[in-house]
Amino acid sequence: MKVVCTIAGSDSGGGAGIQADLKAISANGGFGTSVITAITAQNTKKVVEAQQISIRLIKSQFDAIFSDFNISAIKTGMLANVPVINIVAELIKRYKCNNYVLDPVMISKSGYNLLEKEAIDALQNELFPLATLITPNIYEAQVLSNMEIVTLKDVEIAGNILLEKGVSAVLIKGGHLLSEKATDTLIMPNYTEYFPSKWIETKNTHGTGCTYSAAIATHLAKGMTLIDAVATSKEYISEAISNGLELGNGSGPTDHFFYLRGKEYYDWNKKLNINS
């Protein structure tokens, strides 16, 4: 079984962050380990408060995991500020991490800032060159590319701007784009691939970005190509959203283990190659 490490914030409500990542890694056939960068007090309605973990403890978690496990992929989520970004970049380079999926988390679904504005440059300068893939949503892609995104053509232009900043590949998620389908766009040097899916009418989308990026990292760890990892993870997250859980009084979580609850169980075990 391949080991994946998620480096992100903890969500006390269980729908996003480290909690969502670990569920997604397990659901897609990996073994999840974690480096917690921050603790948030949140639920399905809002983030109440967030507190960064000390740099010393972030480093200790990293050292403990990487000195013992053979890590086949990593993903980062909430990194909060410049000091956290700097230590994470230093440790990724020290441990020569491969298959790095960077989810540039900036703001919660309820509008709480999870990344300080002055940290955006550090994110791009320190971590973009190390990443196999970055997975911004439309809002994050607009901030990072410094352009408005309205159409799929805009998405491709923004993606190429981000490639120029040193990242190897960009997956811009189209869930917030006004179009007939929810189309995610994978932009690589000299190649673009589109991953369309039907719109799913639901309020239960808490943690979708975390879940999606963790699934991609898991499939990269298992040896899939980037395109196949994205395609498989896109299908997985679409099903998880379709089977979203009616929990809490706000934006509920997706169902990471939907395939355990119905007739799809055997098909999804085969598709996700759970036992590899």
C-alpha positions in Angstrom: 0.0 0.0 0.0 1.3 3.4 -1.0 1.8 6.1 1.7 0.6 9.6 1.1 1.2 12.6 3.4 -1.1 15.6 3.6 0.2 18.8 5.0 -2.7 21.0 5.9 -5.0 22.4 8.5 -7.4 20.5 10.8 -11.1 21.0 10.4 -13.0 20.3 13.6 -16.2 19.7 11.6 -14.6 16.8 9.7 -15.6 17.9 6.2 -12.5 19.6 4.9 -8.7 19.9 5.6 -6.7 17.1 7.1 -9.9 15.1 7.9 -11.2 15.2 4.3 -7.7 14.4 3.0 -7.2 11.3 5.1 -10.7 10.0 4.2 -10.0 10.6 0.5 -6.6 8.9 0.7 -8.1 5.9 2.4 -11.1 5.8 0.0 -8.8 5.7 -3.0 -6.6 2.9 -1.7 -3.7 4.7 0.0 -2.4 5.0 3.6 -2.7 8.5 4.9 -0.2 10.4 7.2 -0.4 14.0 8.1 1.5 17.2 9.1 -1.0 19.6 10.7 -0.2 23.2 10.0 -3.1 24.8 11.8 -6.1 24.0 13.9 -9.4 25.5 12.9 -12.7 25.7 14.9 -15.3 25.2 12.3 -18.5 23.5 11.3 -20.7 23.2 8.2 -21.7 26.9 8.6 -18.5 28.8 9.3 -14.9 29.0 10.5 -15.0 30.4 14.0 -11.2 30.6 14.6 -7.9 29.4 13.4 -4.6 28.9 15.1 -1.2 28.1 13.4 0.8 25.2 14.8 4.3 26.2 15.8 7.1 26.0 13.2 9.0 23.7 15.5 6.0 21.3 15.8 5.4 21.4 12.0 9.0 20.4 11.5 8.8 17.6 14.2 5.8 16.1 12.5 7.5 16.2 9.1 10.7 14.6 10.5 8.8 11.9 12.4 6.9 10.8 9.3 9.6 11.1 6.7 12.2 9.3 8.8 10.0 6.2 9.1 7.6 5.9 6.1 8.4 5.7 2.4 6.2 8.5 1.2 5.0 8.1 -2.4 3.1 11.4 -2.7 2.3 14.6 -0.8 -0.3 17.3 -0.9 -0.5 20.6 0.7 -3.6 22.5 1.7 -3.9 25.3 4.3 -0.4 26.8 4.8 -1.6 30.1 6.4 1.5 32.4 6.2 5.1 32.9 5.0 6.9 31.1 7.8 4.8 28.0 7.3 5.4 28.1 3.6 9.1 28.6 4.0 9.5 25.6 6.4 7.3 23.3 4.2 9.4 24.3 1.1 12.6 23.6 3.0 11.4 20.2 4.2 10.0 19.1 0.8 13.4 19.8 -0.7 15.3 18.1 2.1 13.2 14.9 1.8 13.1 15.1 -2.0 9.3 14.6 -2.2 7.9 13.4 -5.5 4.3 13.6 -6.7 3.5 16.8 -5.0 -0.1 18.2 -5.4 -0.4 21.8 -4.2 -4.0 22.9 -3.4 -3.6 26.7 -3.0 -6.1 27.1 -0.2 -6.9 30.8 0.3 -10.4 31.2 1.7 -13.0 29.0 3.3 -16.4 28.4 1.7 -17.9 30.7 4.4 -15.4 33.5 3.6 -12.8 33.1 6.3 -9.2 33.9 5.1 -7.0 30.9 5.4 -3.9 32.4 3.7 -2.4 35.8 4.5 -2.2 38.1 1.5 1.5 38.6 1.9 2.0 34.8 1.7 0.7 34.6 -1.9 4.1 35.5 -3.4 5.9 33.1 -1.1 3.5 30.3 -2.2 4.4 31.0 -5.8 8.1 31.6 -5.4 8.8 28.8 -2.9 6.3 26.0 -3.7 5.2 26.3 -7.3 8.6 25.1 -8.7 8.4 22.0 -6.4 4.9 21.0 -7.4 3.8 18.3 -9.8 0.4 19.9 -10.0 -1.5 22.9 -8.5 -5.3 22.7 -8.2 -6.8 26.2 -7.8 -10.5 26.9 -8.1 -11.6 29.9 -10.2 -11.2 32.4 -7.4 -7.7 31.2 -6.5 -6.7 31.1 -10.2 -7.8 34.7 -10.7 -5.7 35.8 -7.7 -2.7 33.8 -8.8 -2.8 34.9 -12.4 -4.0 38.4 -11.7 -6.8 38.2 -14.3 -10.5 37.8 -14.5 -11.7 34.4 -15.6 -15.1 34.2 -17.2 -14.8 31.6 -20.1 -12.9 28.4 -20.7 -10.6 30.3 -22.9 -9.8 32.6 -19.9 -9.1 29.4 -17.9 -6.5 28.3 -20.4 -4.8 31.7 -20.5 -4.7 31.8 -16.7 -3.3 28.3 -16.6 -0.5 29.2 -19.0 0.3 32.3 -16.9 0.7 30.0 -13.9 2.9 27.6 -15.9 5.3 30.6 -16.5 5.6 30.9 -12.7 7.4 27.6 -12.6 4.7 25.0 -11.9 4.7 21.8 -14.0 0.9 21.5 -14.5 -2.2 23.3 -13.5 -5.7 21.9 -12.9 -8.2 24.8 -12.7 -11.5 23.6 -11.3 -14.5 24.9 -13.1 -17.2 24.5 -10.3 -17.5 28.3 -10.0 -17.5 29.0 -13.7 -20.8 30.1 -15.4 -21.1 27.4 -18.0 -23.3 24.5 -19.0 -21.0 21.9 -17.4 -18.6 21.7 -14.5 -15.5 21.5 -16.6 -12.0 21.2 -15.0 -9.1 22.1 -17.2 -5.7 20.5 -17.0 -3.0 22.8 -18.5 0.5 21.5 -19.2 3.2 22.8 -21.4 1.9 22.5 -25.0 -1.1 20.4 -24.0 -4.6 21.1 -22.5 -7.1 18.4 -21.4 -10.7 19.1 -20.4 -12.7 17.1 -17.8 -16.4 18.0 -18.1 -19.1 16.7 -15.9 -22.7 17.5 -15.3 -23.7 20.1 -12.7 -24.8 18.6 -9.4 -27.4 20.7 -7.6 -26.5 20.4 -3.9 -25.4 22.5 -1.0 -23.2 19.7 0.4 -19.9 20.6 -1.1 -17.8 21.3 2.0 -14.2 20.0 1.5 -14.5 19.2 -2.2 -11.2 20.8 -3.2 -9.3 19.0 -0.4 -10.9 15.7 -1.3 -10.1 16.1 -5.0 -6.5 17.0 -4.6 -5.9 14.2 -2.0 -7.4 11.7 -4.4 -5.2 12.9 -7.2 -2.1 12.6 -5.0 -3.1 9.1 -4.0 -3.4 7.9 -7.6 -0.1 9.5 -8.5 1.4 7.6 -5.6 0.0 4.4 -7.0 1.7 5.0 -10.4 -1.0 6.6 -12.5 -0.1 9.2 -15.1 -1.2 12.7 -14.2 -4.0 12.7 -16.8 -5.3 9.3 -15.5 -5.0 10.4 -11.9 -7.1 13.5 -12.6 -9.7 11.6 -14.7 -10.2 9.0 -12.0 -10.3 11.5 -9.2 -12.7 13.7 -11.1 -15.1 10.8 -11.4 -14.6 10.0 -7.7 -15.3 13.5 -6.5 -18.3 13.8 -8.7 -19.8 10.7 -7.1 -18.8 11.9 -3.6 -20.7 15.2 -4.3 -23.7 13.4 -5.8 -23.9 11.4 -2.6 -23.3 14.4 -0.3 -24.3 13.9 3.4 -27.1 15.8 5.0 -25.1 16.7 8.1 -25.1 19.9 10.0 -27.1 23.1 9.2 -24.8 24.6 6.5 -22.8 23.2 3.6 -22.6 19.5 4.4 -19.6 17.3 3.5 -19.3 15.0 0.6 -19.5 11.2 1.1 -15.9 10.0 0.8 -17.0 6.3 1.1 -20.2 6.4 -1.0 -19.2 3.1 -2.6 -19.5 1.3 0.7 -23.2 2.1 0.9 -24.7 0.8 -2.3 -24.6 -1.3 -5.4 -21.5 0.6 -6.7 -19.3 -1.0 -4.1 -17.7 -3.7 -6.2 -17.4 -1.5 -9.3 -15.6 1.2 -7.4 -13.3 -1.1 -5.6 -12.2 -2.3 -9.0 -12.0 1.2 -10.6 -10.0 2.7 -7.7 -7.8 -0.4 -7.4 -8.3 -0.2 -3.6 -6.0 -3.1 -2.8 -2.9 -2.0 -4.7 
